[in-house]
Structure formats: structure tokens, C-alpha cells
Amino acid sequence: TWDSRWYANTGESGKLLHEDVKIREFLTEELKQAALSKIVIESPHKKCRVTIHSARTGIIIGNKGAEIVKLRKKLSEITNADT
């Protein structure tokens, strides 16, 4: 099952589900080496919080946090929301 929590107004659920799929596909492709075990997506109003459970967090964070900054930027482009 997917671990997602989001609240949608009438007509928004399809859009949020599509974003959810895009985020998961992007992260699984981008973080193949990080041994992902779980991705939790929470989307309250105009925001998006993504929690990544991984065995190799150093790959996700990167040197001095450089990789996590890149991931946040790309996720913001996908969702058009604050991540």
C-alpha cells in the first residue's frame, strides 16, 4: 500500500494522485543506490512533505547537504508547492 496523506477539495484528488505517482517514480529512479524502504507523502494545503526511509541516508543527503537541496528543488518543480 502507499503511504500518502493528503486532503483534496472537490476535483483535486486526481491531480494530487498524479503528483503522488510522479514523486514516487522520480524518487525511486533518482535514489536507486539509497536502498529505499518507504516513501511517505503528506500534502496539506499548498505544501508537500516527503519522508524518505532509507538504509543509506548519506547518499540522499550528500556532501554538506548538496544532494538534498537538489532533490527539494526538483520536487518543488514537480509539485508546484513548498517541499
Backbone as CSV, one residue per row, in Angstrom:
resi,resn,N_x,N_y,N_z,CA_x,CA_y,CA_z,C_x,C_y,C_z
1,THR,0.834,-1.190,0.000,0.000,0.000,0.000,0.873,1.245,0.000
2,TRP,0.297,2.295,-0.466,1.023,3.552,-0.493,0.833,4.284,0.815
3,ASP,1.847,4.969,1.209,1.790,5.774,2.422,1.632,7.228,2.017
4,SER,0.390,7.648,1.879,0.107,9.019,1.477,-0.997,9.587,2.340
5,ARG,-0.837,10.856,2.673,-1.876,11.570,3.405,-2.036,12.925,2.752
6,TRP,-3.169,13.147,2.116,-3.428,14.454,1.553,-4.910,14.749,1.598
7,TYR,-5.212,16.027,1.633,-6.584,16.499,1.714,-6.886,17.248,0.431
8,ALA,-7.974,16.845,-0.222,-8.289,17.431,-1.518,-9.681,18.043,-1.504
9,ASN,-9.788,19.200,-2.140,-11.099,19.782,-2.376,-11.735,19.041,-3.545
10,THR,-12.959,19.357,-3.830,-13.665,18.712,-4.929,-12.892,18.899,-6.229
11,GLY,-12.619,17.815,-6.911,-11.937,17.874,-8.196,-10.423,17.874,-8.124
12,GLU,-9.838,17.954,-6.948,-8.381,17.986,-6.820,-7.758,16.621,-6.588
13,SER,-8.538,15.634,-6.247,-7.967,14.337,-5.868,-7.196,13.687,-7.014
14,GLY,-7.675,13.818,-8.234,-6.959,13.258,-9.383,-5.598,13.907,-9.575
15,LYS,-5.551,15.217,-9.432,-4.294,15.955,-9.574,-3.295,15.529,-8.499
16,LEU,-3.765,15.408,-7.262,-2.879,15.015,-6.170,-2.396,13.578,-6.323
17,LEU,-3.257,12.708,-6.799,-2.852,11.326,-7.032,-1.787,11.255,-8.128
18,HIS,-1.970,12.058,-9.175,-0.985,12.106,-10.264,0.364,12.620,-9.755
19,GLU,0.346,13.669,-8.924,1.578,14.187,-8.322,2.241,13.129,-7.454
20,ASP,1.435,12.399,-6.703,1.930,11.342,-5.829,2.707,10.300,-6.639
21,VAL,2.134,9.882,-7.754,2.787,8.891,-8.621,4.083,9.457,-9.196
22,LYS,4.049,10.715,-9.649,5.251,11.354,-10.203,6.373,11.422,-9.170
23,ILE,6.037,11.801,-7.940,7.036,11.910,-6.871,7.672,10.556,-6.607
24,ARG,6.848,9.524,-6.484,7.369,8.182,-6.209,8.258,7.670,-7.343
25,GLU,7.826,7.876,-8.584,8.638,7.434,-9.723,9.968,8.179,-9.759
26,PHE,9.925,9.490,-9.531,11.140,10.296,-9.541,12.113,9.839,-8.460
27,LEU,11.614,9.671,-7.232,12.496,9.299,-6.127,13.063,7.895,-6.294
28,THR,12.251,6.953,-6.763,12.779,5.590,-6.935,13.834,5.561,-8.027
29,GLU,13.661,6.356,-9.064,14.664,6.394,-10.137,15.925,7.130,-9.676
30,GLU,15.735,8.259,-9.019,16.860,9.106,-8.604,17.689,8.470,-7.485
31,LEU,17.044,7.716,-6.611,17.717,7.187,-5.421,17.827,5.664,-5.448
32,LYS,18.172,5.120,-6.587,18.314,3.661,-6.719,19.341,3.100,-5.746
33,GLN,20.433,3.802,-5.546,21.535,3.325,-4.710,21.280,3.505,-3.211
34,ALA,20.200,4.185,-2.835,19.982,4.535,-1.428,19.211,3.480,-0.639
35,ALA,18.828,2.385,-1.249,18.088,1.302,-0.579,16.832,1.831,0.114
36,LEU,15.938,2.428,-0.673,14.695,2.973,-0.138,13.803,1.861,0.388
37,SER,13.207,2.086,1.549,12.263,1.109,2.074,10.843,1.661,2.100
38,LYS,10.716,2.981,2.202,9.389,3.561,2.331,9.436,5.042,1.966
39,ILE,8.389,5.515,1.289,8.241,6.932,0.978,6.869,7.359,1.480
40,VAL,6.848,8.341,2.358,5.592,8.853,2.909,5.392,10.264,2.373
41,ILE,4.230,10.509,1.768,3.933,11.824,1.196,2.737,12.415,1.927
42,GLU,2.925,13.617,2.459,1.848,14.346,3.121,1.664,15.658,2.376
43,SER,0.436,15.956,1.998,0.161,17.178,1.250,-0.957,17.978,1.892
44,PRO,-0.628,18.741,2.929,-1.636,19.680,3.410,-1.758,20.822,2.395
45,HIS,-2.566,21.778,2.656,-2.866,22.857,1.719,-1.607,23.553,1.188
46,LYS,-1.369,23.465,-0.128,-0.275,24.131,-0.861,1.124,23.823,-0.343
47,LYS,1.291,22.689,0.312,2.606,22.266,0.771,2.754,20.791,0.474
48,CYS,3.974,20.310,0.554,4.215,18.888,0.339,5.377,18.464,1.229
49,ARG,5.134,17.448,2.043,6.181,16.917,2.914,6.440,15.477,2.495
50,VAL,7.684,15.199,2.142,8.068,13.857,1.717,9.058,13.307,2.738
51,THR,8.728,12.168,3.328,9.605,11.499,4.279,10.145,10.248,3.614
52,ILE,11.467,10.140,3.559,12.117,9.018,2.885,12.787,8.139,3.936
53,HIS,12.426,6.871,3.949,13.054,5.896,4.838,14.062,5.115,4.005
54,SER,15.322,5.123,4.449,16.382,4.517,3.658,17.450,3.916,4.561
55,ALA,18.117,2.896,4.040,19.227,2.286,4.771,20.515,3.078,4.569
56,ARG,20.567,3.878,3.512,21.792,4.616,3.193,21.483,6.110,3.060
57,THR,21.300,6.763,4.184,20.902,8.169,4.176,21.979,9.103,3.644
58,GLY,23.223,8.706,3.753,24.318,9.542,3.261,24.209,9.824,1.775
59,ILE,23.697,8.874,1.019,23.522,9.066,-0.422,22.440,10.109,-0.683
60,ILE,21.400,10.102,0.122,20.305,11.051,-0.057,20.737,12.456,0.334
61,ILE,21.428,12.587,1.456,21.831,13.900,1.954,22.976,14.478,1.134
62,GLY,23.952,13.660,0.805,25.082,14.121,0.013,26.100,14.886,0.835
63,ASN,27.139,15.343,0.164,28.215,16.083,0.807,27.724,17.469,1.217
64,LYS,27.712,17.745,2.501,27.265,19.017,3.070,25.821,19.349,2.687
65,GLY,24.997,18.326,2.459,23.583,18.541,2.160,23.283,18.946,0.735
66,ALA,24.254,18.817,-0.157,24.069,19.266,-1.534,23.001,18.460,-2.274
67,GLU,22.971,17.161,-2.067,22.012,16.315,-2.785,20.578,16.560,-2.330
68,ILE,20.385,16.783,-1.052,19.027,17.015,-0.548,18.480,18.335,-1.077
69,VAL,19.343,19.319,-1.263,18.914,20.603,-1.825,18.452,20.405,-3.268
70,LYS,19.193,19.608,-4.035,18.805,19.315,-5.419,17.472,18.576,-5.467
71,LEU,17.301,17.594,-4.574,16.044,16.845,-4.535,14.867,17.759,-4.201
72,ARG,15.047,18.644,-3.229,13.972,19.572,-2.860,13.585,20.457,-4.034
73,LYS,14.579,20.942,-4.755,14.303,21.818,-5.894,13.514,21.069,-6.965
74,LYS,13.932,19.854,-7.282,13.236,19.073,-8.304,11.823,18.703,-7.856
75,LEU,11.661,18.373,-6.573,10.329,18.051,-6.063,9.415,19.275,-6.088
76,SER,9.960,20.444,-5.826,9.164,21.671,-5.900,8.689,21.924,-7.323
77,GLU,9.533,21.600,-8.304,9.141,21.754,-9.702,8.030,20.773,-10.071
78,ILE,8.106,19.559,-9.556,7.088,18.549,-9.855,5.746,18.927,-9.235
79,THR,5.763,19.392,-7.993,4.517,19.619,-7.256,3.999,21.049,-7.304
80,ASN,4.813,22.002,-7.686,4.445,23.421,-7.622,4.003,23.815,-6.214
81,ALA,4.694,23.269,-5.214,4.370,23.557,-3.811,5.662,23.633,-3.014
82,ASP,5.568,24.154,-1.802,6.722,24.173,-0.902,6.991,22.753,-0.434
83,THR,8.258,22.313,-0.530,8.600,20.966,-0.065,9.533,21.058,1.112
